[in-house]
Amino acid sequence: MRSLSAFEADGVFTRRVTRPTDSASFEAFRRRVENGLEWGVGALAADADGRLLLVYEDETWKLPGGGVEADETRIDALVREVREETGVKVSPDELLAVTHVTLTDGEQETAFRFGTYRATPETTALASDPGLTDEEIERVEWRDAVPENCLDAELLARFR
């Protein structure tokens, strides 16, 4: 797997983030990492009016995205995840950022990488029932401004 410095050398913004999480969420991610999850992906997509595509889940606004399955490329996963979560079809553009994410639960840690891509929406109609059955996405919206409780606020401030 490429190092963060290799991405940085290619002009991609890199960062390391550590996020404490509850035990149930930690265990779910730990199992996914042990089963081969190496990457997650997210899309920074804006419509023709400059509004951002965001999902609201677990009391937090986020860029749409999710895990890369073993048989997928990051690009294929990005297109699939955005469509599943929002109903919007996107065309991925450049890789903007790679984040090394470490999740913690007390002394326990698990880690994966997350690629944030710029994406161009091919459609703007939103799903009336966002996400898959087992996801807890409450809503999806095109937002004029970055909400206060946005997980990706730092990246949006840098790349919007």
C-alpha positions in Angstrom: 0.0 0.0 0.0 1.3 3.5 -0.9 2.5 5.6 2.0 1.0 8.9 2.8 4.2 10.6 1.7 3.9 9.0 -1.7 0.4 10.6 -2.1 1.8 13.9 -0.8 4.6 13.7 -3.4 1.9 13.5 -6.0 0.4 16.7 -4.7 -2.4 15.1 -2.7 -3.3 16.7 0.7 -2.7 14.1 3.4 -3.5 14.0 7.1 -3.8 11.7 10.1 -6.9 11.8 12.2 -7.7 9.9 15.4 -11.3 9.6 16.4 -12.5 8.1 19.7 -15.7 6.1 19.2 -18.1 4.0 21.2 -17.5 0.3 21.7 -20.1 -0.9 19.3 -18.9 1.3 16.4 -15.3 0.4 17.2 -16.0 -3.3 17.0 -18.0 -2.9 13.7 -15.0 -1.1 12.1 -12.4 -3.4 13.6 -14.3 -6.4 12.1 -14.4 -4.7 8.7 -10.7 -3.9 8.8 -9.9 -7.4 9.8 -12.0 -8.6 6.9 -10.0 -6.6 4.4 -11.3 -3.0 4.6 -8.3 -0.9 3.6 -10.0 2.2 2.1 -13.1 4.3 2.5 -14.0 7.0 0.0 -16.1 10.1 0.0 -17.2 12.6 -2.7 -17.0 16.4 -2.5 -19.8 17.1 -5.0 -21.3 20.5 -5.8 -24.2 21.3 -8.1 -24.3 24.1 -10.7 -25.3 26.5 -7.9 -22.3 25.6 -5.8 -24.4 23.7 -3.2 -22.7 20.8 -1.5 -24.1 17.3 -1.4 -24.1 16.1 2.2 -25.7 13.2 4.2 -26.9 13.5 7.8 -26.2 10.4 10.0 -25.5 10.0 13.7 -26.2 13.7 14.4 -23.4 14.7 12.0 -23.3 16.0 8.4 -20.8 14.1 6.2 -19.7 13.8 2.6 -21.4 10.8 1.0 -19.2 7.7 0.8 -18.2 4.5 2.4 -16.1 1.4 2.3 -14.3 0.0 -0.7 -15.2 -3.7 -1.2 -12.5 -6.2 -2.0 -13.5 -6.5 -5.7 -13.8 -2.8 -6.4 -11.5 0.1 -7.3 -11.8 3.2 -5.2 -13.5 5.0 -8.1 -16.1 2.3 -8.5 -16.8 2.3 -4.8 -17.2 6.1 -4.8 -19.8 6.0 -7.6 -21.6 3.1 -5.9 -21.6 4.6 -2.4 -22.8 8.1 -3.5 -25.6 6.5 -5.5 -26.6 4.2 -2.6 -26.6 7.0 0.0 -28.0 9.9 -2.0 -29.6 8.7 -5.3 -27.2 11.0 -7.2 -25.0 9.7 -10.0 -21.5 11.3 -10.0 -18.4 11.3 -12.2 -15.3 11.2 -10.0 -12.6 13.8 -10.7 -9.3 14.2 -8.9 -8.2 12.7 -5.6 -8.1 15.7 -3.2 -7.0 14.1 0.1 -6.0 10.9 1.7 -6.6 10.6 5.5 -5.1 7.9 7.7 -8.0 7.4 10.1 -7.4 5.7 13.5 -10.4 4.8 15.5 -10.0 4.2 19.2 -12.0 2.7 22.0 -10.0 3.1 25.2 -6.6 1.6 24.5 -7.8 -0.3 21.4 -7.1 1.0 17.9 -8.0 0.1 14.3 -7.1 2.1 11.2 -7.9 2.5 7.5 -7.4 5.1 4.8 -10.0 7.4 3.4 -9.8 9.1 0.0 -11.8 12.2 -0.7 -12.4 12.9 -4.3 -13.9 15.8 -6.1 -16.9 14.6 -8.1 -19.2 16.1 -10.7 -22.9 15.3 -10.2 -24.6 13.9 -13.4 -28.0 14.2 -11.7 -29.2 16.2 -8.8 -32.5 14.5 -7.8 -32.1 13.1 -4.3 -33.3 9.7 -3.0 -36.5 9.9 -1.0 -35.2 7.0 1.2 -31.4 7.6 1.4 -29.0 4.9 2.2 -29.3 1.1 2.4 -31.6 -0.7 4.8 -28.9 -1.2 7.5 -27.6 2.4 7.3 -28.8 5.1 9.6 -28.8 8.0 7.1 -31.6 10.3 8.2 -31.5 12.7 5.2 -29.5 13.9 2.3 -29.4 17.5 1.1 -27.8 20.0 -1.2 -26.5 22.6 1.2 -25.6 26.2 0.5 -23.1 26.4 3.4 -21.1 23.9 5.5 -23.2 23.0 8.6 -21.6 23.6 12.0 -21.7 19.9 12.9 -19.9 18.7 9.7 -17.3 15.9 10.1 -15.6 17.1 6.9 -15.5 20.8 7.6 -11.7 21.1 7.4 -11.6 19.5 4.0 -14.5 21.5 2.7 -12.9 24.7 3.9 -9.7 23.7 2.0 -11.2 22.5 -1.2 -14.6 24.1 -1.7 
